């Protein structure tokens, strides 16, 4: 079910290189299909959205938008205990993201020069939320709450209606708790197109965030530039660094918590203890028997799972930074001693009692994370993703005159004489 890689640094490094290749290019047929869907929605608006909904979801609502009373009625059918948990998670997420909020600033100087920066939320954001078997209320919270903290003007959510003609009540409840302004019953590439272009009833947004299948991901990629997007997410992944002090039962459980997402998910343990590696493998075989998604877990671990035994923990840290995983657990005796050395990871979970699902659902840090090694240069979804900044400057005439020669010299060196002239005409002013 899972392979164990033991040996030199070269052997382990070769395995990691193979792992990086697991995310292939999008199928050209999907690219073309999505391109046609986007163009149809751009040209025919609501009519095209409804046609694709009928084709792909098996049902078309008479009106795309869900009213507030309809949302509240759907939420009434949710388990009250579940709603309480959802509200507690929402508060933790809100508190975490409030600390990310930036303020506009103005910086006056004694000579009369004024510089500064204006920070404000985007005008309108679209949040895509999968439905059906892939309904994740937690993702509603993670995508919407940072946007609310950023003071986005309007948040529009799109979620497919499903073949029964009704959206997932838990998703709608999460939308109410998080503060979504409007909800539209539409899914797939057609929903992304409607949000990006706008239709007769769907307002055009400035940015689209949220997970989706390969058609949604491809649509977001093709729409980038017409709107902004969060990221192109790949299969989920977890990397666990563990020393001799770790509990193999915990490690096995945490590896499978990501493997159950998708047959393409990656779950890797890196340790310097061969005894721990062997115990973890035995725990995996034992625990998987009682899990509902056993078939997916076994396929994922067989293809993209591994237990890697390094010679030292320093080597394990090097591998972790090279792989740049989405989730990185540090199950070591002194986990904080590693934190400053782990430069490439979406989110880091420190200690034996900070499992990855704590971050997925409850602690408050965002679970929308870079995958496929992109944690080398991308960051988790945050309040920063929902703001825009403008700088401003003010110079009195006498201060511009002091700087004029320098500006003209720089402009003329770049052969931009009109730039130089823009300053020079002010020197001649009486």
C-alpha positions in Angstrom: 0.0 0.0 0.0 2.9 2.4 0.7 6.5 2.2 -0.2 9.4 2.7 2.2 12.5 4.5 0.8 15.7 4.0 2.7 19.2 4.9 1.7 21.4 7.8 0.7 20.4 11.3 0.1 20.6 10.6 -3.7 18.1 7.7 -3.4 15.6 9.8 -1.4 16.1 12.9 -3.7 15.4 10.7 -6.8 12.1 9.6 -5.2 11.1 13.2 -4.5 11.8 14.2 -8.1 9.5 11.5 -9.3 6.8 12.7 -6.9 6.9 16.2 -8.3 5.8 14.9 -11.7 2.5 13.6 -10.4 0.6 16.8 -11.5 0.4 16.7 -15.3 -0.8 19.1 -17.8 -4.5 19.7 -18.4 -6.1 17.6 -21.1 -6.3 19.6 -24.3 -9.8 18.3 -24.8 -10.8 19.8 -21.4 -9.1 23.1 -22.3 -11.1 23.3 -25.6 -14.4 22.3 -23.9 -14.0 25.0 -21.2 -13.1 27.6 -23.8 -16.3 26.9 -25.6 -18.3 27.1 -22.4 -16.8 30.4 -21.5 -17.5 31.9 -24.9 -21.1 30.7 -24.9 -21.7 32.3 -21.5 -20.0 35.5 -22.5 -22.3 35.7 -25.6 -25.6 34.3 -24.3 -25.5 34.9 -20.5 -28.2 33.3 -18.3 -29.5 31.2 -21.2 -26.1 29.5 -21.7 -25.7 29.0 -17.9 -29.0 27.3 -17.7 -28.3 25.1 -20.7 -25.0 23.9 -19.2 -26.6 23.4 -15.8 -29.2 21.1 -17.4 -26.5 19.3 -19.3 -24.0 18.8 -16.5 -26.0 19.0 -13.3 -29.3 17.5 -14.5 -31.5 20.3 -13.4 -32.0 24.0 -14.1 -33.5 26.4 -11.6 -36.2 28.8 -12.9 -34.2 31.7 -11.4 -30.5 31.4 -10.8 -30.4 33.4 -7.6 -31.4 32.0 -4.2 -33.4 34.5 -2.1 -32.5 35.2 1.5 -35.8 33.6 2.8 -35.0 30.5 0.8 -31.5 30.4 2.3 -32.8 30.7 5.8 -35.4 28.0 5.2 -32.7 25.6 3.9 -30.5 26.3 6.9 -33.3 25.4 9.3 -32.8 21.8 8.2 -29.2 21.6 9.5 -28.2 19.8 12.7 -28.1 22.5 15.4 -25.0 20.9 17.0 -23.2 21.1 13.6 -24.2 24.8 13.3 -22.7 25.5 16.7 -19.4 23.9 15.7 -19.5 25.9 12.4 -20.1 29.2 14.3 -17.1 28.5 16.7 -14.9 27.7 13.7 -16.0 30.9 12.0 -15.1 33.0 15.0 -11.6 31.4 15.2 -11.1 32.2 11.5 -12.3 35.7 11.9 -10.0 36.4 14.8 -7.0 34.9 13.0 -7.6 37.0 9.9 -8.3 40.3 11.7 -4.6 40.3 12.6 -3.8 40.4 8.9 -5.8 43.6 8.2 -3.8 46.5 6.8 -4.6 50.2 7.2 -4.2 53.1 4.8 -1.4 55.5 5.8 -0.4 59.1 5.1 3.2 60.2 5.7 3.6 64.0 5.9 7.2 65.4 6.0 8.5 68.7 7.3 9.3 69.9 3.9 5.7 69.7 2.8 6.0 66.4 0.8 3.2 64.0 1.5 3.3 60.3 0.5 1.1 57.4 1.5 -0.9 54.4 0.6 -4.6 53.8 0.4 -5.9 50.3 1.2 -9.4 49.2 0.5 -11.4 46.0 -0.2 -12.2 44.8 -3.7 -15.6 46.0 -5.0 -17.0 42.5 -5.6 -15.7 38.9 -5.2 -17.1 35.6 -6.4 -16.7 32.5 -4.3 -17.1 29.2 -6.0 -18.3 26.3 -3.7 -18.6 22.7 -5.1 -21.8 20.8 -4.3 -22.9 17.2 -4.3 -20.4 14.7 -2.9 -17.8 17.5 -2.7 -19.7 19.9 -0.4 -17.4 21.5 2.1 -19.0 24.1 4.4 -15.6 24.8 5.9 -14.3 26.1 2.6 -17.2 28.6 2.6 -15.8 30.0 5.9 -12.2 30.0 4.7 -13.0 31.9 1.5 -15.6 34.3 2.7 -14.4 35.4 6.1 -11.1 36.9 4.9 -13.0 38.8 2.3 -15.4 40.2 4.9 -12.5 41.2 7.1 -11.0 43.0 4.0 -14.3 44.9 3.7 -15.1 43.6 0.2 -18.1 45.5 -1.1 -20.2 42.5 -2.1 -19.5 38.7 -1.9 -21.3 36.6 -4.4 -21.4 32.8 -4.0 -22.0 30.2 -6.8 -22.8 26.6 -5.9 -24.5 24.0 -8.1 -28.1 23.1 -7.4 -27.6 19.3 -7.6 -29.9 16.8 -9.4 -32.5 17.2 -6.7 -32.8 20.9 -7.5 -31.6 22.1 -4.1 -28.2 23.1 -2.9 -26.4 21.5 0.1 -28.1 23.0 3.2 -24.9 22.9 5.2 -23.2 25.1 2.5 -26.0 27.6 2.6 -25.9 27.7 6.4 -22.1 28.4 6.2 -22.8 31.2 3.7 -25.2 32.8 6.1 -22.8 32.5 9.0 -19.8 33.8 7.0 -21.8 36.8 5.6 -22.3 36.0 1.9 -24.4 38.7 0.2 -25.9 36.8 -2.8 -26.1 33.1 -3.8 -26.5 31.8 -7.3 -27.4 28.2 -8.1 -24.8 27.4 -10.8 -21.7 25.2 -11.0 -18.9 24.2 -13.2 -17.0 26.3 -15.8 -20.3 28.1 -16.6 -20.5 29.5 -13.1 -16.9 30.8 -13.3 -17.8 32.4 -16.7 -20.9 34.0 -15.4 -19.0 35.5 -12.4 -16.2 36.8 -14.7 -18.3 38.3 -17.5 -21.5 39.0 -15.7 -24.9 38.1 -17.1 -28.4 39.5 -17.1 -28.8 38.4 -13.4 -25.3 37.5 -12.2 -23.1 40.5 -11.4 -19.6 40.7 -12.7 -16.9 40.2 -10.0 -13.3 41.4 -9.7 -11.9 38.1 -8.4 -12.9 34.4 -8.2 -11.8 32.2 -5.3 -12.7 28.7 -4.2 -12.0 25.1 -5.1 -13.5 23.1 -7.9 -13.0 20.2 -10.2 -10.7 20.2 -13.3 -13.3 22.1 -15.3 -13.6 24.9 -12.7 -9.8 25.0 -12.3 -9.3 25.2 -16.1 -12.0 28.0 -16.3 -10.3 30.0 -13.6 -6.9 29.7 -15.4 -8.4 30.8 -18.7 -10.3 33.7 -17.1 -7.2 35.0 -15.3 -6.7 38.6 -16.6 -10.4 39.2 -17.1 -10.7 38.7 -13.4 -8.2 37.9 -10.7 -8.1 34.4 -9.1 -6.8 32.9 -5.9 -4.7 30.0 -7.2 -4.8 26.9 -9.3 -5.0 24.2 -6.7 -3.7 20.7 -7.3 -4.1 17.5 -5.4 -3.9 17.7 -1.6 -0.6 16.8 0.1 0.9 16.3 3.5 4.5 15.9 4.6 5.3 14.8 8.1 8.7 15.3 9.8 9.0 12.9 12.7 11.8 11.8 15.1 12.0 8.9 17.5 9.6 10.6 19.9 6.6 10.5 17.6 3.6 8.2 18.0 3.2 5.9 14.9 -0.5 5.7 15.5 -0.8 9.4 15.1 1.4 9.5 12.1 -0.6 6.8 10.3 -3.8 8.6 11.0 -2.5 11.9 9.8 -1.1 10.5 6.5 -4.5 9.0 5.7 -6.3 12.2 6.6 -4.9 13.6 3.3 -4.8 10.4 1.3 -8.6 10.1 1.6 -9.1 13.3 -0.4 -8.2 12.0 -3.8 -6.3 9.1 -5.5 -3.8 11.8 -6.7 -3.2 13.1 -3.1 0.3 12.7 -1.7 1.1 11.6 1.9 4.8 11.3 3.0 6.5 10.6 6.2 10.2 11.6 6.6 12.1 10.4 9.6 15.5 9.4 10.8 14.2 6.4 12.7 13.8 3.1 10.8 11.9 1.7 13.8 9.4 4.5 13.7 9.0 4.1 9.9 8.2 0.3 10.3 5.8 0.9 13.1 3.9 3.6 11.1 3.5 1.3 8.1 2.0 -1.4 10.4 -0.4 1.2 11.9 -1.4 2.3 8.4 -2.4 -1.3 7.4 -4.3 -1.7 10.6 -6.2 1.6 10.7 -7.2 1.8 7.1 -9.5 -1.3 7.5 -12.0 0.8 9.6 -12.2 3.8 7.3 -15.0 4.6 4.9 -12.7 5.8 2.0 -10.4 2.8 2.2 -10.2 2.3 -1.5 -9.2 5.9 -2.2 -6.7 5.9 0.6 -5.0 2.7 -0.6 -4.8 4.0 -4.2 -3.4 7.3 -3.1 -0.8 5.8 -0.8 0.2 3.2 -3.4 0.8 5.8 -6.1 2.0 8.9 -4.2 2.7 7.8 -0.6 6.0 7.0 1.0 7.9 6.6 4.2 11.4 8.0 3.7 14.1 7.1 6.2 16.9 9.8 6.1 20.3 9.6 7.7 19.6 12.7 9.8 16.8 15.2 10.7 18.8 17.9 9.0 18.5 16.0 5.8 14.8 15.6 6.4 14.4 19.4 6.7 16.3 19.9 3.4 13.9 17.5 1.7 10.9 19.3 3.2 12.0 22.6 1.9 12.7 21.0 -1.5 9.2 19.5 -1.7 7.4 22.7 -0.4 4.3 20.8 0.7 0.8 22.1 1.2 0.6 20.8 4.8 3.7 20.2 6.9 3.5 18.4 10.3 6.5 18.5 12.7 6.0 15.6 15.1 9.3 16.0 16.9 10.5 16.2 20.5 11.2 20.0 20.1 9.0 21.1 17.2 9.7 24.8 17.6 13.4 24.3 17.0 12.5 23.4 13.4 10.1 26.2 12.6 12.7 28.8 11.6 14.3 26.4 9.2 11.2 25.4 7.4 10.9 28.0 4.7 8.7 26.3 2.1 5.3 25.1 3.3 1.7 26.3 3.0 0.9 25.7 6.7 3.0 24.2 9.5 1.5 22.1 12.3 3.8 21.8 15.3 3.8 19.0 17.8 1.9 15.8 18.3 -1.4 17.5 19.2 -1.7 19.8 16.2 -3.0 17.4 13.4 -3.7 18.7 10.0 -7.6 18.6 10.4 -7.2 21.1 13.2 -6.1 23.6 10.6 -8.6 22.4 8.0 -11.6 23.1 10.3 -11.1 25.0 13.5 -7.8 26.7 14.5 -8.4 29.8 12.4 -5.5 29.8 9.9 -6.7 29.5 6.3 -6.9 26.0 4.7 -6.7 27.4 1.2 -3.0 26.6 0.6 -0.5 26.4 -2.3 0.1 22.9 -3.7 2.4 21.1 -6.0 5.6 22.8 -4.7 4.2 26.3 -5.2 4.6 27.1 -1.5 8.1 28.1 -2.6 6.6 31.4 -3.8 2.8 31.4 -3.0 1.1 32.0 0.4 -2.1 30.8 2.0 -5.3 32.7 1.1 -5.5 35.8 3.4 -7.0 39.2 3.8 -4.3 40.5 1.4 -6.0 38.6 -1.4 -9.1 40.7 -1.1 -7.6 44.2 -1.0 -6.0 46.6 -3.5 -3.6 49.3 -2.8 -2.9 52.7 -4.3 0.1 54.9 -3.5 -0.2 58.6 -3.5 2.4 61.5 -3.5 2.2 65.3 -3.1 5.1 67.6 -3.8 5.1 71.4 -3.2 6.6 73.4 -6.2 9.9 74.1 -4.3 10.5 70.4 -3.6 9.9 69.4 -7.2 12.4 72.0 -8.3 15.0 70.5 -6.0 14.5 67.1 -7.5 14.0 68.2 -11.1 17.6 67.8 -12.4 17.8 64.3 -11.0 14.4 63.3 -12.6 15.4 64.8 -16.0 18.8 63.1 -15.9 17.2 59.7 -15.2 14.5 60.2 -17.9 16.9 61.3 -20.6 19.2 58.4 -19.9 16.3 56.1 -20.7 15.6 58.3 -23.8 12.1 59.2 -22.5 12.3 62.8 -23.4 8.6 63.5 -22.9 9.1 62.4 -19.3 11.9 64.9 -18.9 9.8 67.5 -20.6 7.0 67.0 -18.2 9.3 68.2 -15.4 11.2 70.8 -17.5 8.1 72.8 -18.4 7.5 73.3 -14.7 11.0 74.8 -14.3 10.2 77.4 -16.9 7.0 78.4 -15.1 7.0 82.0 -13.8 
